[in-house]
Amino acid sequence: MQDNYTCGLQRHKRNTSDNIRLKEQTEMSKWKYILLFVVLCCISCNNNTSCRVTNDIALKIGFYSETTDSLGTTTVLSKAIDSITIQGIGSDSILYNNAKSVSSVSLPLHNTLNTTSYAMTVNGVQDTLVVNHQNNDLFVSLECGCFTYHTIESVTETARFFDSIAFIEYEIGRTQTENIQLFWH
């Protein structure tokens, strides 16, 4: 009888330690599931910064001057404009408001129209820049959607301040490549 009682105590002790281990395993399993849930939530939140970078598609214009020395050698120099204000015509937003020492600007183009015009005041002189362009939609991804890239067809200005226009890159996309060079005295 004593053996049966001892066996019963050992069985009871074993069951208690098994219950403690089972509780510990259950607690560990809960934490594993909670950790897995948190990790999956963090992964599923798509904070895709490449979409924001891709979305920055603008016409890049640099300002230059050209000088010819007595030997006939022509030198092209990047020039900073003392003061420039640029506003999209047909838009109430001012893109550059009396900006100082500007040697280049980035201007957005219309996504739905094929012509974008800007009123520019350069060092107190009013000028108008008209850009004719094609709009090309490109599907990037489900997260980013569709973006509009542009191809420059022509650029005209009222010739009040700038002497000439040089085309460097007709395709306007995600690159930081300068598209147009405007030359002035």
C-alpha positions as CSV (number, residue, x, y, z in Angstrom):
1,M,0.0,0.0,0.0
2,Q,2.8,2.3,0.8
3,D,4.3,1.7,-2.6
4,N,1.0,2.7,-4.2
5,Y,0.9,5.8,-2.1
6,T,4.5,6.7,-3.0
7,C,3.8,6.0,-6.6
8,G,0.8,8.2,-6.4
9,L,2.9,11.1,-4.9
10,Q,5.5,10.7,-7.6
11,R,2.8,10.7,-10.2
12,H,1.3,13.8,-8.6
13,K,4.7,15.5,-8.4
14,R,5.3,14.6,-12.0
15,N,1.9,15.9,-13.0
16,T,2.6,19.2,-11.2
17,S,6.0,19.7,-12.8
18,D,4.5,18.7,-16.2
19,N,1.8,21.3,-15.6
20,I,4.4,23.9,-14.8
21,R,6.3,23.0,-18.0
22,L,3.1,23.0,-20.0
23,K,2.2,26.5,-18.6
24,E,5.7,27.7,-19.5
25,Q,5.5,26.3,-23.0
26,T,2.0,27.9,-23.4
27,E,3.4,31.3,-22.2
28,M,6.3,31.0,-24.6
29,S,3.9,30.1,-27.4
30,K,1.8,33.1,-26.7
31,W,4.9,35.4,-26.8
32,K,6.0,33.7,-30.0
33,Y,2.7,34.4,-31.6
34,I,2.6,38.0,-30.3
35,L,6.1,38.6,-31.6
36,L,5.2,37.0,-35.0
37,F,2.1,39.2,-35.2
38,V,4.1,42.4,-34.4
39,V,6.8,41.4,-37.0
40,L,4.1,40.7,-39.7
41,C,2.4,44.0,-38.9
42,C,5.6,45.9,-39.3
43,I,6.4,44.1,-42.6
44,S,3.0,44.6,-44.0
45,C,3.1,48.4,-43.5
46,N,4.7,49.5,-46.8
47,N,6.7,52.6,-46.2
48,N,8.0,52.7,-49.7
49,T,10.2,55.8,-50.0
50,S,11.0,55.0,-53.7
51,C,7.4,56.1,-54.6
52,R,8.1,59.5,-53.1
53,V,11.4,59.8,-55.0
54,T,9.8,58.6,-58.2
55,N,7.0,61.1,-57.8
56,D,9.5,64.0,-58.1
57,I,9.4,64.4,-61.9
58,A,10.2,68.0,-63.0
59,L,11.8,70.0,-65.8
60,K,15.3,70.9,-64.7
61,I,16.6,74.2,-66.0
62,G,20.1,75.6,-65.5
63,F,21.1,79.3,-66.0
64,Y,24.3,80.0,-68.0
65,S,26.2,82.8,-69.6
66,E,28.5,82.6,-72.6
67,T,31.5,84.7,-73.2
68,T,33.9,84.9,-76.1
69,D,37.5,86.1,-75.6
70,S,39.6,88.1,-78.1
71,L,40.9,84.8,-79.6
72,G,37.4,83.6,-80.4
73,T,37.3,81.0,-77.7
74,T,33.8,80.6,-76.2
75,T,33.4,79.8,-72.5
76,V,30.1,78.7,-70.9
77,L,29.7,79.4,-67.2
78,S,27.0,78.6,-64.8
79,K,25.4,81.8,-63.6
80,A,23.5,82.5,-60.4
81,I,20.5,84.8,-60.9
82,D,20.3,87.5,-58.2
83,S,16.5,87.3,-57.9
84,I,13.9,85.1,-59.6
85,T,10.2,84.6,-59.1
86,I,8.4,81.8,-61.1
87,Q,4.7,81.2,-61.2
88,G,2.8,78.7,-63.3
89,I,0.4,80.5,-65.7
90,G,-3.1,79.3,-65.0
91,S,-2.0,78.4,-61.5
92,D,-2.1,80.5,-58.3
93,S,0.9,78.8,-56.7
94,I,4.3,80.5,-56.8
95,L,7.1,78.0,-57.4
96,Y,10.0,80.4,-56.6
97,N,9.3,83.6,-54.7
98,N,12.1,86.1,-55.0
99,A,14.7,83.4,-54.6
100,K,18.2,84.7,-54.4
101,S,21.4,83.4,-56.1
102,V,19.7,80.7,-58.1
103,S,21.7,78.8,-60.7
104,S,19.0,76.1,-61.5
105,V,15.3,75.5,-61.0
106,S,13.0,72.4,-61.1
107,L,9.6,73.1,-62.5
108,P,6.6,70.7,-62.6
109,L,4.8,70.1,-65.9
110,H,1.1,69.6,-66.5
111,N,0.1,65.9,-66.5
112,T,-3.0,66.4,-68.5
113,L,-2.1,69.2,-70.8
114,N,0.6,69.3,-73.5
115,T,1.6,72.9,-72.8
116,T,2.9,74.4,-69.6
117,S,3.6,78.1,-69.2
118,Y,5.5,80.0,-66.6
119,A,5.7,83.7,-65.8
120,M,9.2,84.5,-64.7
121,T,10.5,87.7,-63.2
122,V,14.3,87.6,-63.4
123,N,16.2,90.5,-61.7
124,G,13.1,92.7,-62.2
125,V,12.5,91.8,-65.9
126,Q,9.3,89.9,-66.8
127,D,9.7,86.9,-69.2
128,T,7.4,84.0,-70.2
129,L,8.6,80.5,-70.7
130,V,6.3,78.1,-72.7
131,V,7.1,74.4,-72.7
132,N,5.3,72.1,-75.2
133,H,5.6,68.4,-74.2
134,Q,4.2,64.9,-74.6
135,N,2.9,63.2,-71.5
136,N,3.7,59.5,-71.1
137,D,2.0,57.5,-68.4
138,L,4.1,54.7,-66.8
139,F,2.8,52.1,-64.4
140,V,5.4,51.7,-61.7
141,S,3.8,49.3,-59.1
142,L,0.6,48.6,-57.1
143,E,2.0,50.6,-54.2
144,C,3.3,53.6,-56.3
145,G,0.7,53.6,-59.0
146,C,1.1,55.4,-62.3
147,F,3.5,58.4,-63.0
148,T,3.6,60.7,-65.9
149,Y,6.9,61.2,-67.6
150,H,7.4,63.9,-70.2
151,T,9.1,64.5,-73.5
152,I,10.0,68.0,-74.5
153,E,8.9,69.0,-78.0
154,S,9.7,72.7,-77.9
155,V,10.5,75.6,-75.6
156,T,9.8,79.3,-76.4
157,E,10.2,82.4,-74.3
158,T,9.5,86.1,-74.9
159,A,13.2,86.9,-75.2
160,R,13.2,89.8,-72.8
161,F,15.9,88.4,-70.6
162,F,17.3,85.1,-72.0
163,D,19.4,85.1,-75.2
164,S,19.1,81.5,-76.2
165,I,18.0,78.0,-75.1
166,A,20.0,74.8,-75.4
167,F,18.4,71.4,-75.1
168,I,20.4,68.9,-73.1
169,E,17.9,66.1,-72.4
170,Y,14.4,65.9,-74.0
171,E,13.2,63.1,-71.7
172,I,12.0,64.3,-68.3
173,G,12.0,61.5,-65.8
174,R,13.4,60.6,-62.4
175,T,17.0,61.5,-63.1
176,Q,18.5,64.7,-61.9
177,T,19.8,65.4,-65.4
178,E,19.5,69.0,-66.5
179,N,17.0,69.3,-69.4
180,I,17.4,72.8,-70.6
181,Q,20.1,75.5,-70.4
182,L,18.9,79.1,-70.6
183,F,21.6,81.6,-71.6
184,W,21.5,85.3,-70.5
185,H,23.8,88.3,-70.8
